[in-house]
Amino acid sequence: MSLKWPYTFLFFLLLIACDSKEKSASSKKIENRLSEASSPYLQEHSDNPVDWYQWGPEALEKAKRENKPVIISVGYAACHWCHVMEEESFMDTAVAAIMNKDFISIKVDREERPDIDKVYMDAAQLINGSGGWPLNVIALPDGRPFYAGTYFPNEQWKKLLKQVAETYKQDKEELVRTADALTKGIRKGNSLDGFKSEKSELTNKANYLALIEPWKKKFDTYKGGYKGDQKFPLPLSWEALLQYYYLTGDEEILEVVNTTLTGMGKGAIYDQLGGGFARYTTDPNWLVPHFEKMLYDNAQLISVYSQAYKLTDNQEYARLVRESIEFVEHELSNGNGGYYSSINADSNGEEGKYYVWSAKEIKKVLNSEEAKLFQDFYNIESYGNWENGKNILYRNYSEKEYAKEQGLNYSEVKRTLTDARNKLKKAREMRAKPTVDRKVITSWNALMIKAYLDAFTALGDDQYLERAEKTADFLNEKMTAPDYSVMRSYMEGKEKVPGFLDDYSNLSNAFIHLYQINFKDKWLKNAENITKYAITHFGDNESGMFFYAPKNINELITRQFEIDDNVLPSSNSVMAINLFVLGELTANKDYSTRSEEMLQRVLKQLQEYPSNYANWSRLFGYKAFGVYEVAIVGENAFEKNILLQKKYYPTALFMGGESESLPLLEGKLVPESTLIYVCQNKTCKYPVSEVDAAHNMLNEYQSNYSGIFNLE
């Protein structure tokens, strides 16, 4: 998409972009209106001399009344460069004087208001071809943007502001023309014009199999993940590809997933001392992390490692699941069932300072035997393997592989490394910790419910199910209203923000998963009621898709659809899966029809760019190969269900309990017996009472899948 820009304004922007950085800061401390914000990120800016507003009618009406352009500055608490720009510019009284005199300034937490972030990130993409955070947008008083960029050094930011203020006073029409063109582009990009319903035969298995060829072109088969200078975990892709392997038997795909999961577990993207994954690495080898840690990454990675463990029995995957859960519990739990959003990359103003070590620091904590083994195993260099003589921790082997390679006793290696890690972790606890964003986001906590359920079925630890149920209770009590409307984020004592489509879709999805584990009907009913609310308040009846924001939230320049999958699954793809599963479990044809309409609308894009629609591909797999329904009824239904789900069955739907509460359960309850019915297309085989017999039936279905379709 191209836009015709006013040349003089763009020329001045290009000149500014070439200016050098010069820091100027002020230590003056004040308190502005952000001290009352519900977001910890906004509260961090409450001592800025900038007269910040939160997004809302007050700021925009003031801008219109005083005829001033609006600065919309978007960031989040774990963002390193957001903090840099705050210290360099927003704490500078000279900068604040310009912003307060000539602009109305609005600070936005992108995690609390992702709808705002999405609109203005589109502006940045259209102008620059890329985006990032901090995102700094300048707009007309009605919110239509005419400029967007990311991080600006102090002097560059001041020059930009002065030039914009002057242009706004002298030649406002030039900026209006730019805003008109840019807004038109944003609206066009958020239309469904490119998503035409295909009306294809979704049960055509060959079409599903064909997804893999364009997908394979993106794989880094040597290091795992996708090709590129940076590496993001993108667990959604590997979850979808595990399903693809299950359905097709394509060993090459399983190898790529294993390479990816193994590489991440060995690299410094994984915290080798404390567990948990960073958001991405700045290199292609999973080694140099951008040290911020997000709840959503870790929740999804716990899920995908759990699923991979079920499939491969790889003990390294089980270890990573346990350690990542320990990290989440230790660092992000609010103690009441909720989990905080993120951990900052910085401590004491320095990125990664909490996590890196000099060889001297390690030797000070460990005895000589421990230090020698630890330094060799984790690639510690006396001069440092990272910056300023410091080391990031990464490994080339598992402990068992290392012991074999070095001719050492595995038990001794394991014991020594465990002791060393515990000592260093304890020493690290004494350092200044990175700050934690203590808001609880519904959507991300819902992903954590699923993570616990996947870990529970894979590893059999009852605590994981208890934690999943505790989080479900927390979200049900604190974030869900009696009418089944859902809130976005929670901070004790602060006003809640209304939820967006990902909050509804992920929460409903988590409750569906929970029902399929504990067979408590209330969770399925809650999931259906939340979905019904979303249909009413988010649904677009013309297309069958769902808007990202509800009708009643502060209006933006466009109402968006979130369709493509990325770091997180798109809210529409999750909703389409929810509708499919609810349609199967409750025999509601309206749900099934809408789910199919949604998939048809994205099918062309899915077939051309499958890696960008990974979650949609899971739904395509359900439709192409069919799902099998597993009904377990009787007093021991829960116990047999858990034994059955220890294996990897990505296209099975589980239902049951001690009552015939769903259509497919009717007539299946036999007194004093617990029977397992394995069904496909609502047609059930003869019931069995032994879990092994049910495994055999399910494995027979799977062998039919992977045996018939030869990919060569």
N, C-alpha and C positions, 0 to 999 in steps of 0.2 A: 504494500500500500504506500502510495506516495502522496505528499502534501506540498502545496505550493506555499513557500514561506516568504514573508517580507524580507528582502535581502539585507536591508540596512540593519535590522534588529539582529538577524542571525550573524552578520559580520561582527557586530560588537560583542556578541556572545562568544564567538570563536577567539576574538582577541583576548577576552577575559580568561578563557580556558588556558591560555599560554602563560599567564602570569605566574610568578614564583610564589612559594609559600613563605609567609612571615608571621610568626606568632606574636599575638598581643593579648594579654589576659588581665583581668582584674580580680582581685580577691574580695571585692565587695559582696556581702551576703545580704539578700533580702528574702522576702517571702511573697510569692505571687499566688494567683488563684488556683494554680495546680496543686497546692497543698491539700486541697479538698478532693482531688481526683481519686478514683477507685484503682487506678493503675499504678503500680510501683514505678514503672518507667516514667510516667508523667510526674509523679511525686519527686523523682530525682531532679527534675527541672524546676522545682518550686523555689529554689534559691537563685535562679537566674535573674539578672536585671531585665531580661526581656519580659514584656507584658503579655505573657502567654494566655491564650484561651483554649478551652477544650472545643472539639467540634460540636456545633449546635447553632440554633437560631440566633443566640446572643451575639456571637462573633460575626456572623454573616450579615445580620441586620445593622450592626455597628459599621461594618465595611461599606454597606450601601448608603447608610445615613451620612457618613463622613467622606464617601467617594474615594476610598483607598483600596489599593490592591491587597490581596490576601496571600500571606506566606503559609503554606501547609507543610509542616516538617514532620515526617513520619519515621519512626524507628522502633526499636524494641530493646528490652533491658539487657539482653546478652550480646548486643551488637558492639563490637570493638570500635569501629569508626564512628558510630553514633556518639560514643563517649568522648572520642577525640575531638569531634566537632563541637560538642558542648563545651569542653574545657577551653578550646581555642577561641571560639566565637560567641557562643551563647552566654558565657560568663564574662565576656568583655563588655564593659559599659559603653565603649565607643560603638561597637556593633549594635548593642541594645538601643542606643540613642537613635540610630538610623531606623531600626525596625519599629520602634515605638512611635516615632514621628510620622513616618511615611507609609506604614503598613499596619494591617491587623494580622497578628501572628497566632497560628493555631498549631498546637502540638498534638500528635496522634500516636497512640500505641497500636502498631499494625496487628498485634495479636488480639487486642480487645476490639478493634474496629477494622477487621480485614476487608470489609466492603469499601471503605475509604481508600485503603492501601491499593486495592485491586484497580480502582478507577484511575488513580493518579500514577500508578506504576505503568499502566497502559500508555499514559502520556509520555513518560520517560522512554518507554520502548519506541514509541513513534518518533520522538525527537532524536534520540541517541542510538537506537538500535539495541540498547541494553539498559539494564536497571540495577538497582541494588539499594542498600541502606547505609547511612541515612538517605532518605528520599526527600528532596527539598523542591517544592513546587511553588510557583508564583501564579496566581490566578486573579481573574476579575472578581469584583465583590459578590457576584452570583455563583462563584465556584468554578467557572469555566477556566481551565488552565491555559496559559500562553508560554510557560517555560517550565522545564523540569530537569533536575540534575541530581547528583548524589552528594558525595563529600566535597566540600569546598574549604581550602585553607582560609585563614582569617582575612588576609588582604584581598584575596580573590572574591570572597563573599561580600566584603564591603563595597568593592568596586561594582560588582553585579547589582547590589541593592541600590546604589546611587544612580547607576545608569537606568535601571528600571523605573525608579521613582521619577527621574527627569523625563524619561520617555512617556510615562503615564500622564504627566502634567502637560507636556508639550505636544504629544502626538498619540493620544490614547486610541484613536481609530486604528492605528497600525497594530496595536496590541489586540484590539477587538477582532480585527481580521484574522490574526494568528489564532486567537482563542476559538473563533468560529470554525476555522479549518481543523484545528486539533480536536475540538469537541465532536465534530462530524466524523473524524477518523476513529475516535474512541467508540462512538455509538455504532459505527459500522462494524468495528471489530468485535463488538459485543452482541451483534445480531446473530440470528441463526441462519443467515443467508447461505452460508457454506455447508450447512448441515441439512441436506435434503434426505428425506426418508427413502431408503433404497427398496423396500419391499422385497428383499432377497429371501431366499430359503435358508433360514437360520439353522436348520438341521443338516445342512450340507457340510459334512465333515471335512471335505477337501478344502473348503474356504477357510475353516479354522486352521487346518494344517499349513495352509499357505502363509499364515501370519509370520512364520518363523524366518523366512528368507530375508525380508527387509530388516527384521530384528537382528539377525546374526551379524549384519554388516556393522552394527554399532558395538559389538562385544570386544572387550580387551581380553582375548583368550589367554594371555600370558599372566597378567596381574589381576584379572577379574574386573567386574564393573564394566562401565562403558569407556570407550576411547576418549581421551581428552587430557588437558593439562592439569585439571583438578578432578577429584573423585568425591562424589556424593554417595552415601550408602544406598539410597533408593530401594528400600526393602520391598516396596510394592512390586517392582519388576521381578524380583527373585521369587516372591510368593506366586506370582502368575506363571512363571516359568517352571516352578516345581509342579504346578498343576498340569502344565503342558507336557512335561516329562511323564507324569503319571498316566495321562491319556494316550500318549503316543509311544512311549518307550524309547524316545530319542536320547541315547546316552550322551551325545555331545552336549545337549542342553543341561543335563544333570552335572556334567563336568564343569561347565561354565559357572553354574550356581555354586558348586563346591569350591571352585577356585576363588570366587568372589568372597564367600563367607569365610574361607580359611585366611585369605589375604587380609581382610578387615580385622579378623581376630588377632593376627600377628602384628599388624601395624600399630603405629602410635595414634591412629584415629581411635583406637581402643585404649582406655586408661588401664595400663597393665598393673597398676597398684590398686586402684579403687573401683575398677569396673565401670562400665558405661561407655558409650560412644560419643565422640565429638560430631559436630554437624557436617564437616567435610574436611578434606585435606587439600592443601595448596599445591600438591604434587600428584603425579599419576600413579604412585606406588603405595598409597595408603599410609605414608610415613609422617608427613608434616601436618599436624592438625591445625585447623582454626578452632581454638580450644573451647568455644562455647558448647554447651550440652543442652539439648532440647528434649523435653519429655516425649514429644511425638516420635522422634527418631528412635529413642530407646524402646518405647512401647512396641513399635512396629518391628524392630530388630529382634526383640524377645520372641515375638510371634513367629517370624520367619526362621530363626534358629531352632525354635521348638519344632516346627513342622519339618525342617530338614533333619533334625535328630530322629523323629519318628521314621523317616524314610531311610536314613543311612546308618543309624545307631552310632554315629560319630560322637565319641565321648567329649571331644573338644567343644562341640556345639552345646552339649549339656552343661559343661562348665561355664561357657559364656552366658548361657541363660541364667544360671544360678547367680553368677557374679553381677550381671546387669540388674537383676532383681534386687540384690543386696544394695547396689548403688542407688537405685530408685528409692528404696525404703529408707536408706540412711540419709540421703541428701535432699529428697524432694517430697517426702511424705509430710502432710500437715497433721498427722496423728488421728484424724477423724474419718479417714477413707478417701480424702482428696489428695491430689498430687500437684505440686507447684509446676510452673511452666518451664523454667530454664535456669541455667547457671551461667553467669557471665564468663566471657573469655579472659577478662582482666582481673588482676588483684593488685592493689596499690598502683593502679594506672599502667601496669605492664602486662601485655598479653602473654598468657601461658606461664606466668611466673610461679604459680602454685604447683605446676606439674613437672617442671624440668629440674635437672640435677647436674651439678658438677661432679666429677670423679672424686674430688676432695670431700664433698659433702657426703657421698655414699660411704667412703672409707671411714668417715667420722662416726657413722651410725652402726656399721656392720663390722664384725670381726674379719680377720684377713681371709679366712676360708670362705665365708659368705660373700665377701666383697669380690674375691677373684671369680667365683662362679657366677655371681649376679652380673658383674660387668661383662663377662664373656657372653652370657646368655642373652642379655638385653642390649648388646652392642654399644656399651659405654666406652667413650674415648677419653683419654686423659686431657686432650685439648678441646673436647666437646664435639658432638656430632650435629649440633644445631647452631644457635647463635650465642655469642658472648661467652664462649667456653662452656656452655650448658649442653645437656644431653636430653633428648627425648627417648623414651623407652619403647623399643620394638624388638621383636624376636624373629628368628629365621626358622625355628623349629618348635614343635611341641616339646614338652619336657621329656616324654618317652623317646621321641626322635633324637633329641639332643643327647640323652644318655647313651643311646645306641651308637650314635655318631662318634662320641668321645670315649666309648668303651667304659662308661661309668655305671654304677649301680643305680637303677631308676628310682628305687625307694629313697636312696640317700639324696639324689638330685632333687626329687620332689620335696623332701623334708627341708633341705637347706634353702631352696628357693622360697618355700612357703614362709619359713622363719624370717628370711631376709625381707620379703615383701611386707610382712606384718610389722617389722621394725621400722621400715622406711615409711609405711603408711602412717604409723603412729607419730613419727617425726614430722611428716607432712602436715598432720593435723594441727601442729603448733604454729604453722605459718598463717599469715593473713589470708583468709579464704576469699574466693570470688563471691560476689553477691548473688543472691537467689531472687528471682522474680516470683513473689509469693502469691500471685493470683492463680486461681484454679480455673482452667478452661474446660468447659464441658466436653467439647469435641475430642480433645487430647486425652482427657481422663477416660472417655469411652474407649479409646484405643488401648488404654492401660487395662481396662476390664478384659478385653479380648486377649491381651498379652498374658495376663494371669491364667485365663482359661486354657490357652494353648500350652502354657508351661505346665499347668496342672495335668492335662491329659497326656502330655509327653513324659513328664518326670514323676507323676503320682504323688506330689507333695500336697497334702491336704491344706496346708497353710495358703497355698496359692488360690485355691477355690474360696477359702474364707476371705481372703483379701479382695477377690473379684466381687464377692457378694457384698462386702463392706463398702466398696466403692460404688457399686450399683445402688445400695441403700442411700449413700451420701448424695449422689446425683439425683436420685428420685425425690429425696426430702428437700435438698437445698436448691436444686436447679430446675425442678419441674413443678409447674403450677397445677391446681386441680383441673384446669381445662386442657392440660397437656401441652401448653406452651412451655418453651424451654429457654432458660437464660444462658448467656454466653460465658460469663466469667463471674467468679466469686471471690470476694475479699471480705473477711469478717468485719462487720460494721459499716460496709460501704455499699452504695447503691449498685444493684446488679444491672448489667447491660443485656438487652434482649438478644436472643440467640439468632444465629444465621443457619443456613441450610446444612452446613457441615455439622453443627451441633445436633440438629434433629436427625440427620441421616446416620451419623456415627453412634449416637446414643441409642437409636432404634436398633441398629445393627448389633451393638453390644448386648442389648437385652434379648435379641433373637438368639445370639450365641449362648447367653447364660441359660435361657430356657432349654436349649439343646443339650446342656450339661446336667442341670439339676432337676429338669422336668417340672419346675414350679410354674403353673399356668399364668401367674400374675405378670411374669416378665414378658411373656408373649403378648398378653393383653396390653401391657404398657407400650410395647413396641408398636403394636397396631394402632393404638390411640395416638401416639406421637406422629406416626406416619399419616394418619387421617388429618391431623392438625396441619401438617406440612402441605398436604394436597390442597387444603382449603386456602392457606395463607401464603404459600410460595408457588403453587402450581400454575403453569401456563397451559390452559386447556387447549389452546390452538396447536401447540407443538408437542404437548405431552411432557415437556421438560419442566424444570423447576428453576425459578429465580433464586439467586444467592441470598438476597435480603428480603424480609417480609414487606408487606405493603405499608405498614404503619411506622417504620423507622424514618429518621431524618432523611429526606430525599436528597439524592445525589444527581449529577447531570445525566446519569443513565442507570438503568436497572440491569444488573449483569446476570449472565449464566456462567457457572463454573463447570466446565465439561472435560477438559483434558486433565489427565492424571500426572502428577509430578512427584515431589517429595512426599506429599500427602495424596491420598485418593481424592479425586474430585467428588464433590458432594452429590452431583447427579449420578455418577457411576455407583456410589454406595446406595443411593436411593433406588436406582434401578435394580440392584441386587436384592435389596430389602423387599421390594415389591414382588420380585420373582419368588423369593423364599416364602413370604407371607401368602402369596397366591397358592403355592404348593401345600403349605401346612394347613391353611384355612379353607382351601378349595374356593377361593374368591377369584373368579375369572376376570373381574375388572382390574385387580392388581396385576395379574399375569399379562393382560392385554397392554396395559400401560407400560410395563417393563419391556415388553417386546417392541413397542413403538419407540421407546427411548433408544434401545439398542439399534434398531433399524436406522435411526436418525444419525448415529455416529459411525455406522458400519464402514462407510467409505474411508473416513479418516483413520479408523482402527486398522483397516487393511493396508493403508499406505504408510502409517506411522505407528506401528503397534507399541513401540516403547513409550510413546506419549499417551497411550490409552490402555495401560497394563491392567488396570482394574476392570475395565470394560471387557478385556479379553477373557477374564475369568467367567463373566456372564455368558460370553460367546461359547466357551467350553461347556457350560451347563446346557445351553440350547443345542449345540451340535451333537453332543454325546449323550445327553440326557442325564438326569440325576437319579439316584436310587434312594428310596425312602426306607428308613430303618425304624420300625415301630417296636418298642420294648414295653410290654405291659405286665404288671404284677408287682408284688411287694418288694422284689429285689431288682426292680427296673434300673434304679440309679447305679447300683453296684455293677450290673452287667453292662450298662452303657459305658461306664468308665473303662472297664476292661476292653471293650470293643474299640473305643476311641483312642486307645494307646497306639494304634496303627494309623497310618496316614490315609485318610479317605476324603480327599478334597471335594468330591462331588456327591457326598452323602448328606442327607438331611435326617436328623435324629429327632424322634418324638416319643412320648410315652408317659409312664407313671402308673398310678394305681386307679386311674379313671379313664373313661373313654371320652376325653374332652375335645378331641379333634375328629373331623370326618373320617380320616384313615384309621383311627383307633376304634371306631365303632364295631362292635361284635367280636373284638379280639381279646377281651379280658376273660380269662378262665380262672375260676376260684382255685386258690392254693397252688397256683402255678405262675411262673414268670417266663413268658414266651417271647421270642425274638422273630419278627417278621421282616424279611428282606424283600422289598418291592421295587418295581420299576414301572413307571407310568400307571401307578396305583394298582398294578397287578402283583400280587404277593406270592412268593413261593411258600411251600409248606412250612409252618412255624417250627422253630427248633428251640431247645432250652439251653443248649451249651453254646458258650461264646465261641469256641473253636469252630463249631459248625457254621455259625454266622460269618466268621472270618473267611471260611472256605467259600461261602456263597459270594461274598464281596470280592474276594480275590479272583473268583471265576469271571465276574463282570469285568474287572480290571484287565485280566489277561485277554479277554475278548477285545477290549479297546486296543491295547498295545500290540496284540498279535496280528490283528487284521490289517493295520495301516502301516505299511513299510515306507519309511521316509527316503529310502535311497533312490 
